[in-house]
């Protein structure tokens, strides 16, 4: 349980640390995030989830905790700056993307652990 809570906290902190602070749109219309921010955040999330599973967290519980925490952190930031209500569409997309990504990482981690005999 403690490891799953750690995954949730670290996932939310990954959002705020890598991307949650940046709300300045680029002149070319590419959005507020630079490629290095997205890559760093994604790499952090992969490491957090894989390490938690390696240390004994249940894969699906850790994946669910990461998905909910990251989506919640994203939603807090998006809802506070959006007056149109379209942040809800973004939240659904983040939720689905995180669920798919964390499911793949947790399954891959589990398969690697089984094949290595750990």
Secondary structure as GFF3:
##gff-version 3
##sequence-region A 1 118
A	DSSP	alpha_helix	2	14	.	.	.	ID=ss1
A	DSSP	pi_helix	15	20	.	.	.	ID=ss2
A	DSSP	alpha_helix	35	54	.	.	.	ID=ss3
A	DSSP	alpha_helix	59	81	.	.	.	ID=ss4
A	DSSP	alpha_helix	87	116	.	.	.	ID=ss5
###
